[in-house]
Amino acid sequence: MKKNRKLLRNILIIAIAIYVVFVFVNQQQTLNEYSKNTEELNQQIAEEKANNEDLNQKKDDVNSLDFIEEMAREKLDMYYPNERVYIDQGM
């Protein structure tokens, strides 16, 4: 009878130990995934901040005369009077 109780107690202790190890390993894997996701999201945030700075710079440049002149030349093919424009048709 005492032998059965000791055996049952030992089996129960081993089962609890195995369960604790399983839970620990599972939680460690989850934490590693979260760390990886955090790094990826921080990288995306940095990229978006850089993109946002570029857009803010472009927004500030839109009202400058240099930008207006550049867009008129590139998009609308507008030039100053008596200005010679050479077009390479070899392409």
PyMOL Python script that loads the backbone (N, CA, C, O; Angstrom):
from pymol import cmd

cmd.read_pdbstr("""\
ATOM      1  N   MET A   1       0.814  -1.188   0.000  1.00  0.00           N
ATOM      2  CA  MET A   1       0.000   0.000   0.000  1.00  0.00           C
ATOM      3  C   MET A   1       0.866   1.265   0.000  1.00  0.00           C
ATOM      4  O   MET A   1       0.628   2.183  -0.785  1.00  0.00           O
ATOM      5  N   LYS A   2       1.890   1.311   0.898  1.00  0.00           N
ATOM      6  CA  LYS A   2       2.765   2.462   0.943  1.00  0.00           C
ATOM      7  C   LYS A   2       3.584   2.556  -0.342  1.00  0.00           C
ATOM      8  O   LYS A   2       3.892   3.645  -0.825  1.00  0.00           O
ATOM      9  N   LYS A   3       3.925   1.397  -0.879  1.00  0.00           N
ATOM     10  CA  LYS A   3       4.695   1.372  -2.120  1.00  0.00           C
ATOM     11  C   LYS A   3       3.885   1.979  -3.266  1.00  0.00           C
ATOM     12  O   LYS A   3       4.431   2.703  -4.097  1.00  0.00           O
ATOM     13  N   ASN A   4       2.592   1.686  -3.310  1.00  0.00           N
ATOM     14  CA  ASN A   4       1.713   2.221  -4.348  1.00  0.00           C
ATOM     15  C   ASN A   4       1.588   3.746  -4.222  1.00  0.00           C
ATOM     16  O   ASN A   4       1.567   4.461  -5.223  1.00  0.00           O
ATOM     17  N   ARG A   5       1.508   4.222  -2.998  1.00  0.00           N
ATOM     18  CA  ARG A   5       1.393   5.672  -2.778  1.00  0.00           C
ATOM     19  C   ARG A   5       2.674   6.385  -3.202  1.00  0.00           C
ATOM     20  O   ARG A   5       2.627   7.443  -3.829  1.00  0.00           O
ATOM     21  N   LYS A   6       3.821   5.793  -2.852  1.00  0.00           N
ATOM     22  CA  LYS A   6       5.090   6.404  -3.251  1.00  0.00           C
ATOM     23  C   LYS A   6       5.235   6.404  -4.771  1.00  0.00           C
ATOM     24  O   LYS A   6       5.691   7.386  -5.356  1.00  0.00           O
ATOM     25  N   LEU A   7       4.851   5.317  -5.395  1.00  0.00           N
ATOM     26  CA  LEU A   7       4.918   5.230  -6.856  1.00  0.00           C
ATOM     27  C   LEU A   7       3.982   6.254  -7.494  1.00  0.00           C
ATOM     28  O   LEU A   7       4.362   6.940  -8.443  1.00  0.00           O
ATOM     29  N   LEU A   8       2.765   6.358  -6.977  1.00  0.00           N
ATOM     30  CA  LEU A   8       1.794   7.334  -7.491  1.00  0.00           C
ATOM     31  C   LEU A   8       2.297   8.759  -7.288  1.00  0.00           C
ATOM     32  O   LEU A   8       2.168   9.605  -8.173  1.00  0.00           O
ATOM     33  N   ARG A   9       2.871   9.014  -6.115  1.00  0.00           N
ATOM     34  CA  ARG A   9       3.404  10.348  -5.842  1.00  0.00           C
ATOM     35  C   ARG A   9       4.560  10.666  -6.778  1.00  0.00           C
ATOM     36  O   ARG A   9       4.636  11.784  -7.287  1.00  0.00           O
ATOM     37  N   ASN A  10       5.452   9.735  -7.018  1.00  0.00           N
ATOM     38  CA  ASN A  10       6.577   9.948  -7.928  1.00  0.00           C
ATOM     39  C   ASN A  10       6.097  10.188  -9.360  1.00  0.00           C
ATOM     40  O   ASN A  10       6.617  11.062 -10.053  1.00  0.00           O
ATOM     41  N   ILE A  11       5.125   9.427  -9.791  1.00  0.00           N
ATOM     42  CA  ILE A  11       4.566   9.610 -11.139  1.00  0.00           C
ATOM     43  C   ILE A  11       3.924  10.995 -11.248  1.00  0.00           C
ATOM     44  O   ILE A  11       4.073  11.674 -12.265  1.00  0.00           O
ATOM     45  N   LEU A  12       3.219  11.407 -10.209  1.00  0.00           N
ATOM     46  CA  LEU A  12       2.578  12.728 -10.206  1.00  0.00           C
ATOM     47  C   LEU A  12       3.622  13.839 -10.246  1.00  0.00           C
ATOM     48  O   LEU A  12       3.447  14.824 -10.964  1.00  0.00           O
ATOM     49  N   ILE A  13       4.687  13.697  -9.495  1.00  0.00           N
ATOM     50  CA  ILE A  13       5.762  14.707  -9.494  1.00  0.00           C
ATOM     51  C   ILE A  13       6.425  14.781 -10.858  1.00  0.00           C
ATOM     52  O   ILE A  13       6.689  15.876 -11.355  1.00  0.00           O
ATOM     53  N   ILE A  14       6.695  13.650 -11.467  1.00  0.00           N
ATOM     54  CA  ILE A  14       7.306  13.622 -12.806  1.00  0.00           C
ATOM     55  C   ILE A  14       6.367  14.252 -13.829  1.00  0.00           C
ATOM     56  O   ILE A  14       6.811  15.011 -14.691  1.00  0.00           O
ATOM     57  N   ALA A  15       5.082  13.948 -13.743  1.00  0.00           N
ATOM     58  CA  ALA A  15       4.107  14.510 -14.681  1.00  0.00           C
ATOM     59  C   ALA A  15       4.042  16.041 -14.534  1.00  0.00           C
ATOM     60  O   ALA A  15       3.983  16.762 -15.530  1.00  0.00           O
ATOM     61  N   ILE A  16       4.053  16.519 -13.307  1.00  0.00           N
ATOM     62  CA  ILE A  16       4.026  17.977 -13.079  1.00  0.00           C
ATOM     63  C   ILE A  16       5.311  18.617 -13.604  1.00  0.00           C
ATOM     64  O   ILE A  16       5.265  19.695 -14.197  1.00  0.00           O
ATOM     65  N   ALA A  17       6.438  17.977 -13.394  1.00  0.00           N
ATOM     66  CA  ALA A  17       7.711  18.507 -13.888  1.00  0.00           C
ATOM     67  C   ALA A  17       7.722  18.572 -15.409  1.00  0.00           C
ATOM     68  O   ALA A  17       8.168  19.564 -15.987  1.00  0.00           O
ATOM     69  N   ILE A  18       7.239  17.529 -16.054  1.00  0.00           N
ATOM     70  CA  ILE A  18       7.165  17.520 -17.520  1.00  0.00           C
ATOM     71  C   ILE A  18       6.237  18.626 -18.007  1.00  0.00           C
ATOM     72  O   ILE A  18       6.544  19.306 -18.986  1.00  0.00           O
ATOM     73  N   TYR A  19       5.113  18.809 -17.339  1.00  0.00           N
ATOM     74  CA  TYR A  19       4.171  19.868 -17.713  1.00  0.00           C
ATOM     75  C   TYR A  19       4.816  21.239 -17.564  1.00  0.00           C
ATOM     76  O   TYR A  19       4.663  22.091 -18.440  1.00  0.00           O
ATOM     77  N   VAL A  20       5.530  21.464 -16.475  1.00  0.00           N
ATOM     78  CA  VAL A  20       6.186  22.761 -16.245  1.00  0.00           C
ATOM     79  C   VAL A  20       7.229  23.030 -17.326  1.00  0.00           C
ATOM     80  O   VAL A  20       7.311  24.146 -17.840  1.00  0.00           O
ATOM     81  N   VAL A  21       8.019  22.031 -17.672  1.00  0.00           N
ATOM     82  CA  VAL A  21       9.025  22.195 -18.719  1.00  0.00           C
ATOM     83  C   VAL A  21       8.350  22.490 -20.058  1.00  0.00           C
ATOM     84  O   VAL A  21       8.806  23.360 -20.800  1.00  0.00           O
ATOM     85  N   PHE A  22       7.280  21.782 -20.370  1.00  0.00           N
ATOM     86  CA  PHE A  22       6.547  22.012 -21.619  1.00  0.00           C
ATOM     87  C   PHE A  22       6.008  23.434 -21.683  1.00  0.00           C
ATOM     88  O   PHE A  22       6.139  24.101 -22.709  1.00  0.00           O
ATOM     89  N   VAL A  23       5.408  23.899 -20.602  1.00  0.00           N
ATOM     90  CA  VAL A  23       4.867  25.258 -20.564  1.00  0.00           C
ATOM     91  C   VAL A  23       5.987  26.282 -20.701  1.00  0.00           C
ATOM     92  O   VAL A  23       5.831  27.269 -21.421  1.00  0.00           O
ATOM     93  N   PHE A  24       7.100  26.069 -20.032  1.00  0.00           N
ATOM     94  CA  PHE A  24       8.231  26.986 -20.111  1.00  0.00           C
ATOM     95  C   PHE A  24       8.770  27.091 -21.536  1.00  0.00           C
ATOM     96  O   PHE A  24       9.012  28.192 -22.029  1.00  0.00           O
ATOM     97  N   VAL A  25       8.957  25.956 -22.195  1.00  0.00           N
ATOM     98  CA  VAL A  25       9.463  25.958 -23.575  1.00  0.00           C
ATOM     99  C   VAL A  25       8.470  26.652 -24.497  1.00  0.00           C
ATOM    100  O   VAL A  25       8.872  27.438 -25.356  1.00  0.00           O
ATOM    101  N   ASN A  26       7.196  26.378 -24.334  1.00  0.00           N
ATOM    102  CA  ASN A  26       6.165  26.993 -25.164  1.00  0.00           C
ATOM    103  C   ASN A  26       6.141  28.512 -24.971  1.00  0.00           C
ATOM    104  O   ASN A  26       6.029  29.254 -25.947  1.00  0.00           O
ATOM    105  N   GLN A  27       6.243  28.972 -23.745  1.00  0.00           N
ATOM    106  CA  GLN A  27       6.248  30.401 -23.479  1.00  0.00           C
ATOM    107  C   GLN A  27       7.503  31.065 -24.033  1.00  0.00           C
ATOM    108  O   GLN A  27       7.440  32.201 -24.505  1.00  0.00           O
ATOM    109  N   GLN A  28       8.628  30.383 -23.983  1.00  0.00           N
ATOM    110  CA  GLN A  28       9.871  30.936 -24.519  1.00  0.00           C
ATOM    111  C   GLN A  28       9.760  31.109 -26.032  1.00  0.00           C
ATOM    112  O   GLN A  28      10.222  32.113 -26.574  1.00  0.00           O
ATOM    113  N   GLN A  29       9.152  30.144 -26.717  1.00  0.00           N
ATOM    114  CA  GLN A  29       8.947  30.267 -28.161  1.00  0.00           C
ATOM    115  C   GLN A  29       8.037  31.453 -28.475  1.00  0.00           C
ATOM    116  O   GLN A  29       8.288  32.196 -29.423  1.00  0.00           O
ATOM    117  N   THR A  30       6.998  31.627 -27.692  1.00  0.00           N
ATOM    118  CA  THR A  30       6.080  32.749 -27.900  1.00  0.00           C
ATOM    119  C   THR A  30       6.802  34.071 -27.680  1.00  0.00           C
ATOM    120  O   THR A  30       6.614  35.014 -28.450  1.00  0.00           O
ATOM    121  N   LEU A  31       7.620  34.151 -26.644  1.00  0.00           N
ATOM    122  CA  LEU A  31       8.382  35.373 -26.386  1.00  0.00           C
ATOM    123  C   LEU A  31       9.365  35.674 -27.512  1.00  0.00           C
ATOM    124  O   LEU A  31       9.553  36.835 -27.876  1.00  0.00           O
ATOM    125  N   ASN A  32       9.987  34.647 -28.062  1.00  0.00           N
ATOM    126  CA  ASN A  32      10.903  34.849 -29.191  1.00  0.00           C
ATOM    127  C   ASN A  32      10.162  35.384 -30.405  1.00  0.00           C
ATOM    128  O   ASN A  32      10.671  36.263 -31.100  1.00  0.00           O
ATOM    129  N   GLU A  33       8.974  34.868 -30.668  1.00  0.00           N
ATOM    130  CA  GLU A  33       8.161  35.375 -31.782  1.00  0.00           C
ATOM    131  C   GLU A  33       7.801  36.840 -31.566  1.00  0.00           C
ATOM    132  O   GLU A  33       7.883  37.646 -32.493  1.00  0.00           O
ATOM    133  N   TYR A  34       7.403  37.183 -30.350  1.00  0.00           N
ATOM    134  CA  TYR A  34       7.044  38.564 -30.044  1.00  0.00           C
ATOM    135  C   TYR A  34       8.247  39.491 -30.189  1.00  0.00           C
ATOM    136  O   TYR A  34       8.108  40.616 -30.670  1.00  0.00           O
ATOM    137  N   SER A  35       9.411  39.033 -29.782  1.00  0.00           N
ATOM    138  CA  SER A  35      10.623  39.844 -29.932  1.00  0.00           C
ATOM    139  C   SER A  35      10.935  40.082 -31.405  1.00  0.00           C
ATOM    140  O   SER A  35      11.293  41.190 -31.803  1.00  0.00           O
ATOM    141  N   LYS A  36      10.797  39.044 -32.198  1.00  0.00           N
ATOM    142  CA  LYS A  36      11.050  39.166 -33.639  1.00  0.00           C
ATOM    143  C   LYS A  36      10.050  40.134 -34.265  1.00  0.00           C
ATOM    144  O   LYS A  36      10.428  40.986 -35.068  1.00  0.00           O
ATOM    145  N   ASN A  37       8.773  40.003 -33.898  1.00  0.00           N
ATOM    146  CA  ASN A  37       7.751  40.908 -34.426  1.00  0.00           C
ATOM    147  C   ASN A  37       8.015  42.342 -33.998  1.00  0.00           C
ATOM    148  O   ASN A  37       7.798  43.270 -34.776  1.00  0.00           O
ATOM    149  N   THR A  38       8.482  42.533 -32.766  1.00  0.00           N
ATOM    150  CA  THR A  38       8.782  43.872 -32.276  1.00  0.00           C
ATOM    151  C   THR A  38       9.901  44.501 -33.092  1.00  0.00           C
ATOM    152  O   THR A  38       9.826  45.675 -33.455  1.00  0.00           O
ATOM    153  N   GLU A  39      10.937  43.724 -33.379  1.00  0.00           N
ATOM    154  CA  GLU A  39      12.043  44.244 -34.186  1.00  0.00           C
ATOM    155  C   GLU A  39      11.569  44.629 -35.583  1.00  0.00           C
ATOM    156  O   GLU A  39      11.948  45.682 -36.097  1.00  0.00           O
ATOM    157  N   GLU A  40      10.748  43.791 -36.198  1.00  0.00           N
ATOM    158  CA  GLU A  40      10.237  44.093 -37.540  1.00  0.00           C
ATOM    159  C   GLU A  40       9.374  45.342 -37.517  1.00  0.00           C
ATOM    160  O   GLU A  40       9.477  46.185 -38.408  1.00  0.00           O
ATOM    161  N   LEU A  41       8.525  45.470 -36.508  1.00  0.00           N
ATOM    162  CA  LEU A  41       7.654  46.641 -36.426  1.00  0.00           C
ATOM    163  C   LEU A  41       8.454  47.907 -36.152  1.00  0.00           C
ATOM    164  O   LEU A  41       8.118  48.968 -36.678  1.00  0.00           O
ATOM    165  N   ASN A  42       9.508  47.820 -35.337  1.00  0.00           N
ATOM    166  CA  ASN A  42      10.353  48.984 -35.107  1.00  0.00           C
ATOM    167  C   ASN A  42      11.062  49.416 -36.381  1.00  0.00           C
ATOM    168  O   ASN A  42      11.242  50.610 -36.624  1.00  0.00           O
ATOM    169  N   GLN A  43      11.464  48.445 -37.193  1.00  0.00           N
ATOM    170  CA  GLN A  43      12.092  48.756 -38.473  1.00  0.00           C
ATOM    171  C   GLN A  43      11.079  49.440 -39.404  1.00  0.00           C
ATOM    172  O   GLN A  43      11.418  50.412 -40.079  1.00  0.00           O
ATOM    173  N   GLN A  44       9.856  48.942 -39.439  1.00  0.00           N
ATOM    174  CA  GLN A  44       8.817  49.564 -40.262  1.00  0.00           C
ATOM    175  C   GLN A  44       8.531  50.982 -39.787  1.00  0.00           C
ATOM    176  O   GLN A  44       8.325  51.882 -40.601  1.00  0.00           O
ATOM    177  N   ILE A  45       8.517  51.183 -38.480  1.00  0.00           N
ATOM    178  CA  ILE A  45       8.271  52.519 -37.939  1.00  0.00           C
ATOM    179  C   ILE A  45       9.377  53.467 -38.381  1.00  0.00           C
ATOM    180  O   ILE A  45       9.099  54.601 -38.770  1.00  0.00           O
ATOM    181  N   ALA A  46      10.619  53.019 -38.327  1.00  0.00           N
ATOM    182  CA  ALA A  46      11.744  53.859 -38.750  1.00  0.00           C
ATOM    183  C   ALA A  46      11.629  54.211 -40.233  1.00  0.00           C
ATOM    184  O   ALA A  46      11.876  55.352 -40.623  1.00  0.00           O
ATOM    185  N   GLU A  47      11.254  53.230 -41.059  1.00  0.00           N
ATOM    186  CA  GLU A  47      11.092  53.482 -42.496  1.00  0.00           C
ATOM    187  C   GLU A  47       9.971  54.477 -42.753  1.00  0.00           C
ATOM    188  O   GLU A  47      10.103  55.368 -43.592  1.00  0.00           O
ATOM    189  N   GLU A  48       8.874  54.323 -42.032  1.00  0.00           N
ATOM    190  CA  GLU A  48       7.740  55.231 -42.222  1.00  0.00           C
ATOM    191  C   GLU A  48       8.060  56.638 -41.732  1.00  0.00           C
ATOM    192  O   GLU A  48       7.586  57.615 -42.311  1.00  0.00           O
ATOM    193  N   LYS A  49       8.861  56.752 -40.669  1.00  0.00           N
ATOM    194  CA  LYS A  49       9.270  58.073 -40.204  1.00  0.00           C
ATOM    195  C   LYS A  49      10.131  58.767 -41.250  1.00  0.00           C
ATOM    196  O   LYS A  49       9.974  59.962 -41.499  1.00  0.00           O
ATOM    197  N   ALA A  50      11.044  58.010 -41.863  1.00  0.00           N
ATOM    198  CA  ALA A  50      11.878  58.576 -42.928  1.00  0.00           C
ATOM    199  C   ALA A  50      11.015  58.992 -44.116  1.00  0.00           C
ATOM    200  O   ALA A  50      11.227  60.054 -44.703  1.00  0.00           O
ATOM    201  N   ASN A  51      10.048  58.155 -44.464  1.00  0.00           N
ATOM    202  CA  ASN A  51       9.131  58.485 -45.551  1.00  0.00           C
ATOM    203  C   ASN A  51       8.322  59.729 -45.220  1.00  0.00           C
ATOM    204  O   ASN A  51       8.094  60.578 -46.082  1.00  0.00           O
ATOM    205  N   ASN A  52       7.893  59.831 -43.974  1.00  0.00           N
ATOM    206  CA  ASN A  52       7.126  60.990 -43.533  1.00  0.00           C
ATOM    207  C   ASN A  52       7.960  62.265 -43.624  1.00  0.00           C
ATOM    208  O   ASN A  52       7.452  63.309 -44.033  1.00  0.00           O
ATOM    209  N   GLU A  53       9.234  62.188 -43.246  1.00  0.00           N
ATOM    210  CA  GLU A  53      10.120  63.347 -43.355  1.00  0.00           C
ATOM    211  C   GLU A  53      10.288  63.768 -44.808  1.00  0.00           C
ATOM    212  O   GLU A  53      10.281  64.958 -45.120  1.00  0.00           O
ATOM    213  N   ASP A  54      10.441  62.776 -45.705  1.00  0.00           N
ATOM    214  CA  ASP A  54      10.559  63.093 -47.133  1.00  0.00           C
ATOM    215  C   ASP A  54       9.302  63.786 -47.643  1.00  0.00           C
ATOM    216  O   ASP A  54       9.382  64.761 -48.391  1.00  0.00           O
ATOM    217  N   LEU A  55       8.148  63.283 -47.239  1.00  0.00           N
ATOM    218  CA  LEU A  55       6.889  63.890 -47.679  1.00  0.00           C
ATOM    219  C   LEU A  55       6.724  65.302 -47.125  1.00  0.00           C
ATOM    220  O   LEU A  55       6.238  66.194 -47.822  1.00  0.00           O
ATOM    221  N   ASN A  56       7.125  65.504 -45.876  1.00  0.00           N
ATOM    222  CA  ASN A  56       7.050  66.852 -45.309  1.00  0.00           C
ATOM    223  C   ASN A  56       7.979  67.809 -46.043  1.00  0.00           C
ATOM    224  O   ASN A  56       7.631  68.968 -46.267  1.00  0.00           O
ATOM    225  N   GLN A  57       9.170  67.320 -46.420  1.00  0.00           N
ATOM    226  CA  GLN A  57      10.102  68.159 -47.186  1.00  0.00           C
ATOM    227  C   GLN A  57       9.509  68.503 -48.548  1.00  0.00           C
ATOM    228  O   GLN A  57       9.602  69.644 -49.002  1.00  0.00           O
ATOM    229  N   LYS A  58       8.900  67.512 -49.197  1.00  0.00           N
ATOM    230  CA  LYS A  58       8.262  67.782 -50.495  1.00  0.00           C
ATOM    231  C   LYS A  58       7.109  68.766 -50.344  1.00  0.00           C
ATOM    232  O   LYS A  58       6.905  69.627 -51.200  1.00  0.00           O
ATOM    233  N   LYS A  59       6.360  68.640 -49.261  1.00  0.00           N
ATOM    234  CA  LYS A  59       5.245  69.558 -49.018  1.00  0.00           C
ATOM    235  C   LYS A  59       5.755  70.984 -48.870  1.00  0.00           C
ATOM    236  O   LYS A  59       5.134  71.926 -49.361  1.00  0.00           O
ATOM    237  N   ASP A  60       6.888  71.139 -48.190  1.00  0.00           N
ATOM    238  CA  ASP A  60       7.467  72.466 -48.031  1.00  0.00           C
ATOM    239  C   ASP A  60       8.012  72.993 -49.354  1.00  0.00           C
ATOM    240  O   ASP A  60       7.961  74.195 -49.615  1.00  0.00           O
ATOM    241  N   ASP A  61       8.532  72.097 -50.187  1.00  0.00           N
ATOM    242  CA  ASP A  61       9.128  72.513 -51.459  1.00  0.00           C
ATOM    243  C   ASP A  61       8.100  72.846 -52.535  1.00  0.00           C
ATOM    244  O   ASP A  61       8.430  73.520 -53.511  1.00  0.00           O
ATOM    245  N   VAL A  62       6.880  72.393 -52.380  1.00  0.00           N
ATOM    246  CA  VAL A  62       5.862  72.580 -53.422  1.00  0.00           C
ATOM    247  C   VAL A  62       5.638  74.060 -53.720  1.00  0.00           C
ATOM    248  O   VAL A  62       5.384  74.420 -54.870  1.00  0.00           O
ATOM    249  N   ASN A  63       5.724  74.900 -52.737  1.00  0.00           N
ATOM    250  CA  ASN A  63       5.461  76.326 -52.946  1.00  0.00           C
ATOM    251  C   ASN A  63       6.690  77.121 -53.348  1.00  0.00           C
ATOM    252  O   ASN A  63       6.595  78.331 -53.554  1.00  0.00           O
ATOM    253  N   SER A  64       7.845  76.469 -53.465  1.00  0.00           N
ATOM    254  CA  SER A  64       9.049  77.203 -53.859  1.00  0.00           C
ATOM    255  C   SER A  64       9.054  77.418 -55.368  1.00  0.00           C
ATOM    256  O   SER A  64       8.506  76.620 -56.128  1.00  0.00           O
ATOM    257  N   LEU A  65       9.685  78.512 -55.784  1.00  0.00           N
ATOM    258  CA  LEU A  65       9.746  78.837 -57.214  1.00  0.00           C
ATOM    259  C   LEU A  65      10.578  77.816 -57.985  1.00  0.00           C
ATOM    260  O   LEU A  65      10.268  77.507 -59.136  1.00  0.00           O
ATOM    261  N   ASP A  66      11.624  77.293 -57.363  1.00  0.00           N
ATOM    262  CA  ASP A  66      12.449  76.287 -58.047  1.00  0.00           C
ATOM    263  C   ASP A  66      11.639  75.037 -58.372  1.00  0.00           C
ATOM    264  O   ASP A  66      11.765  74.480 -59.463  1.00  0.00           O
ATOM    265  N   PHE A  67      10.820  74.603 -57.443  1.00  0.00           N
ATOM    266  CA  PHE A  67      10.000  73.415 -57.667  1.00  0.00           C
ATOM    267  C   PHE A  67       8.972  73.675 -58.766  1.00  0.00           C
ATOM    268  O   PHE A  67       8.756  72.831 -59.636  1.00  0.00           O
ATOM    269  N   ILE A  68       8.351  74.833 -58.721  1.00  0.00           N
ATOM    270  CA  ILE A  68       7.345  75.175 -59.743  1.00  0.00           C
ATOM    271  C   ILE A  68       7.992  75.216 -61.117  1.00  0.00           C
ATOM    272  O   ILE A  68       7.424  74.720 -62.089  1.00  0.00           O
ATOM    273  N   GLU A  69       9.180  75.807 -61.200  1.00  0.00           N
ATOM    274  CA  GLU A  69       9.877  75.883 -62.484  1.00  0.00           C
ATOM    275  C   GLU A  69      10.255  74.485 -62.974  1.00  0.00           C
ATOM    276  O   GLU A  69      10.093  74.170 -64.153  1.00  0.00           O
ATOM    277  N   GLU A  70      10.750  73.669 -62.083  1.00  0.00           N
ATOM    278  CA  GLU A  70      11.139  72.308 -62.447  1.00  0.00           C
ATOM    279  C   GLU A  70       9.944  71.503 -62.953  1.00  0.00           C
ATOM    280  O   GLU A  70      10.060  70.800 -63.957  1.00  0.00           O
ATOM    281  N   MET A  71       8.816  71.591 -62.288  1.00  0.00           N
ATOM    282  CA  MET A  71       7.624  70.864 -62.715  1.00  0.00           C
ATOM    283  C   MET A  71       7.106  71.390 -64.052  1.00  0.00           C
ATOM    284  O   MET A  71       6.659  70.616 -64.899  1.00  0.00           O
ATOM    285  N   ALA A  72       7.169  72.712 -64.237  1.00  0.00           N
ATOM    286  CA  ALA A  72       6.724  73.281 -65.509  1.00  0.00           C
ATOM    287  C   ALA A  72       7.600  72.774 -66.647  1.00  0.00           C
ATOM    288  O   ALA A  72       7.096  72.493 -67.735  1.00  0.00           O
ATOM    289  N   ARG A  73       8.884  72.654 -66.416  1.00  0.00           N
ATOM    290  CA  ARG A  73       9.784  72.160 -67.459  1.00  0.00           C
ATOM    291  C   ARG A  73       9.577  70.666 -67.711  1.00  0.00           C
ATOM    292  O   ARG A  73       9.496  70.238 -68.862  1.00  0.00           O
ATOM    293  N   GLU A  74       9.492  69.889 -66.663  1.00  0.00           N
ATOM    294  CA  GLU A  74       9.422  68.437 -66.834  1.00  0.00           C
ATOM    295  C   GLU A  74       8.044  67.948 -67.259  1.00  0.00           C
ATOM    296  O   GLU A  74       7.932  67.156 -68.196  1.00  0.00           O
ATOM    297  N   LYS A  75       7.023  68.396 -66.601  1.00  0.00           N
ATOM    298  CA  LYS A  75       5.682  67.847 -66.829  1.00  0.00           C
ATOM    299  C   LYS A  75       4.918  68.568 -67.939  1.00  0.00           C
ATOM    300  O   LYS A  75       4.162  67.948 -68.687  1.00  0.00           O
ATOM    301  N   LEU A  76       5.122  69.874 -68.038  1.00  0.00           N
ATOM    302  CA  LEU A  76       4.322  70.653 -68.989  1.00  0.00           C
ATOM    303  C   LEU A  76       5.112  71.098 -70.213  1.00  0.00           C
ATOM    304  O   LEU A  76       4.559  71.756 -71.094  1.00  0.00           O
ATOM    305  N   ASP A  77       6.383  70.755 -70.283  1.00  0.00           N
ATOM    306  CA  ASP A  77       7.257  71.155 -71.390  1.00  0.00           C
ATOM    307  C   ASP A  77       7.205  72.657 -71.629  1.00  0.00           C
ATOM    308  O   ASP A  77       7.118  73.108 -72.771  1.00  0.00           O
ATOM    309  N   MET A  78       7.258  73.414 -70.569  1.00  0.00           N
ATOM    310  CA  MET A  78       7.268  74.877 -70.676  1.00  0.00           C
ATOM    311  C   MET A  78       8.709  75.362 -70.524  1.00  0.00           C
ATOM    312  O   MET A  78       9.479  74.824 -69.729  1.00  0.00           O
ATOM    313  N   TYR A  79       9.060  76.400 -71.312  1.00  0.00           N
ATOM    314  CA  TYR A  79      10.414  76.930 -71.272  1.00  0.00           C
ATOM    315  C   TYR A  79      10.339  78.442 -71.330  1.00  0.00           C
ATOM    316  O   TYR A  79       9.299  79.011 -71.663  1.00  0.00           O
ATOM    317  N   TYR A  80      11.462  79.097 -71.000  1.00  0.00           N
ATOM    318  CA  TYR A  80      11.528  80.557 -71.089  1.00  0.00           C
ATOM    319  C   TYR A  80      11.524  80.983 -72.550  1.00  0.00           C
ATOM    320  O   TYR A  80      11.960  80.229 -73.420  1.00  0.00           O
ATOM    321  N   PRO A  81      11.027  82.200 -72.822  1.00  0.00           N
ATOM    322  CA  PRO A  81      11.071  82.698 -74.202  1.00  0.00           C
ATOM    323  C   PRO A  81      12.529  82.790 -74.671  1.00  0.00           C
ATOM    324  O   PRO A  81      13.419  83.109 -73.882  1.00  0.00           O
ATOM    325  N   ASN A  82      12.760  82.518 -75.919  1.00  0.00           N
ATOM    326  CA  ASN A  82      14.081  82.552 -76.557  1.00  0.00           C
ATOM    327  C   ASN A  82      15.056  81.545 -75.944  1.00  0.00           C
ATOM    328  O   ASN A  82      16.269  81.708 -76.079  1.00  0.00           O
ATOM    329  N   GLU A  83      14.560  80.530 -75.288  1.00  0.00           N
ATOM    330  CA  GLU A  83      15.413  79.487 -74.727  1.00  0.00           C
ATOM    331  C   GLU A  83      15.477  78.343 -75.736  1.00  0.00           C
ATOM    332  O   GLU A  83      14.453  77.911 -76.265  1.00  0.00           O
ATOM    333  N   ARG A  84      16.677  77.865 -75.993  1.00  0.00           N
ATOM    334  CA  ARG A  84      16.847  76.759 -76.929  1.00  0.00           C
ATOM    335  C   ARG A  84      16.778  75.445 -76.158  1.00  0.00           C
ATOM    336  O   ARG A  84      17.433  75.258 -75.132  1.00  0.00           O
ATOM    337  N   VAL A  85      15.963  74.547 -76.692  1.00  0.00           N
ATOM    338  CA  VAL A  85      15.819  73.238 -76.077  1.00  0.00           C
ATOM    339  C   VAL A  85      16.230  72.199 -77.088  1.00  0.00           C
ATOM    340  O   VAL A  85      15.720  72.168 -78.208  1.00  0.00           O
ATOM    341  N   TYR A  86      17.147  71.355 -76.694  1.00  0.00           N
ATOM    342  CA  TYR A  86      17.619  70.299 -77.571  1.00  0.00           C
ATOM    343  C   TYR A  86      17.038  68.969 -77.103  1.00  0.00           C
ATOM    344  O   TYR A  86      17.090  68.626 -75.922  1.00  0.00           O
ATOM    345  N   ILE A  87      16.484  68.232 -78.059  1.00  0.00           N
ATOM    346  CA  ILE A  87      15.877  66.958 -77.757  1.00  0.00           C
ATOM    347  C   ILE A  87      16.663  65.876 -78.475  1.00  0.00           C
ATOM    348  O   ILE A  87      16.829  65.933 -79.694  1.00  0.00           O
ATOM    349  N   ASP A  88      17.142  64.904 -77.742  1.00  0.00           N
ATOM    350  CA  ASP A  88      17.893  63.804 -78.307  1.00  0.00           C
ATOM    351  C   ASP A  88      16.900  62.755 -78.802  1.00  0.00           C
ATOM    352  O   ASP A  88      16.218  62.110 -78.006  1.00  0.00           O
ATOM    353  N   GLN A  89      16.828  62.590 -80.123  1.00  0.00           N
ATOM    354  CA  GLN A  89      15.883  61.624 -80.687  1.00  0.00           C
ATOM    355  C   GLN A  89      16.549  60.298 -81.022  1.00  0.00           C
ATOM    356  O   GLN A  89      15.945  59.433 -81.656  1.00  0.00           O
ATOM    357  N   GLY A  90      17.772  60.146 -80.602  1.00  0.00           N
ATOM    358  CA  GLY A  90      18.486  58.921 -80.868  1.00  0.00           C
ATOM    359  C   GLY A  90      18.060  57.786 -79.970  1.00  0.00           C
ATOM    360  O   GLY A  90      18.476  56.650 -80.199  1.00  0.00           O
ATOM    361  N   MET A  91      17.266  58.030 -78.979  1.00  0.00           N
ATOM    362  CA  MET A  91      16.868  56.993 -78.037  1.00  0.00           C
ATOM    363  C   MET A  91      15.706  56.248 -78.550  1.00  0.00           C
ATOM    364  O   MET A  91      15.222  55.328 -77.892  1.00  0.00           O
TER     365      MET A  91
END
""", "prot")
cmd.dss("prot")
cmd.show_as("cartoon", "prot")
cmd.util.cbc("prot")
cmd.orient("prot")
